[in-house]
C-alpha cells in the first residue's frame, strides 16, 4: 500500500501540541488512516536570520534540544525552515542558525532544511552534508518546466511546487517515478489562486527577518482581511483534501503532502490533523 506521508507545521511553534498528539498517534494507531504517516515536522524559531515563510511574531520559548528529542523519540524527521530568499554572504556566519544546523545534523534521525537561497543551498551542502535539503514553495514555481527542472536537481530530496500546479494532472503524470517521489504538494493553501504578489509577500518576510528596510507587504487579495479559514482553503481550486490524496494522488504515484500553518493557532492545526489523518469515527 502506498503511504500518504505528511509534512506537518510547527516544529517549534506547536511543540506543546505535538507532545500530546504524537503519543496518541503511536498508541491509538487504529484511530488514524492506515495509509497516513508523518514524514516530518517543520519550522524554526521566529528570530532566526535565515528564516522565511510565514510565522507570527514572538520568541519561541522551546528548547531546541527538547524539540529534537521529542522527534527522535518517535523517529520523525525534523526540518528547519530556512527559506529566506535574500541572504548575502555575510549572513552565512550567523551563530544561531549554524548552531541549530550542527545540533540537528548530529541527530540519530535524518533531518533536513527547507531552503530558497542558492547561496545557502551551497553553504549547507558544504558544511552540513548530513542534512537533506527541500526546495521551498517560496520559490513560487508556477511554470511546470521549472518544477520538472527542480525535481531533476540532485541536491534536493524534495521539491514543493506552487499550489497552482496541484491540479496540473496531465503534466504531473509526465514526471518520472523518481521525480514523483520528490514532489511534495502544498495541500491547504488559502492564498488567492490568482495572486501575482506571492513572491513579494515572501520577500517581505525575508527582509523583516534580516532587519532590512522596506514597506510591509499588504495583501490586497479578495477576502484577505478575513484571515485564514480552512473552509475558504477547501474552496481554493488548488486545494488537496484527504479524498483527493486517497483517490487521485496516491494512485498516480505521489506520496508527499505538506500541510501549511506555522503562523496559525493550534486549534487550526488540530483541525488539519483531524481532516488529513484521523478516521471520521474517531475525530
Number of C-alpha atoms within 10 A of each C-alpha: 7 12 18 24 19 23 23 23 24 26 26 24 27 21 22 14 15 21 13 10 13 17 12 13 18 12 9 10 13 12 17 22 17 14 14 19 18 20 18 21 24 25 25 26 24 19 15 19 23 28 27 30 24 18 18 11 9 10 11 15 10 15 12 17 11 12 18 21 15 17 22 17 11 14 15 20 21 27 27 26 25 25 28 28 26 21 20 11 9 7 14 16 9 12 12 14 21 16 11 16 21 15 13 25 18 13 17 13 18 18 25 25 25 28 28 25 21 13 15 22 20 12 14 20 14 10 12 17 12 18 22 19 24 26 27 27 23 25 18 18 21 15 12 16 11 13 21 21 10 21 25 17 13 9 15 19 17 25 28 25 27 22 24 22 18 19 14 11 12 8 12 19 13 11 17 14 12 11 22 21 17 22 25 25 27 23 23 25 25 23 20 21 14 10 13 10 15 17 15 14 17 22 20 24 22 24 20 18 18 20 10 11 9 9 9 12 14 12 16 11 14 11 13 13 10 8 10 17 13 14 10 17 19 16 11 18 15 24 21 24 15 17 11 12 20 17 10 14 21 17 12 14 18 24 24 26 24 21 22 21 21 22 17 19 13 18 10 14 21 13 13 19 17 15 15 21 22 21 14 11 7 9 12
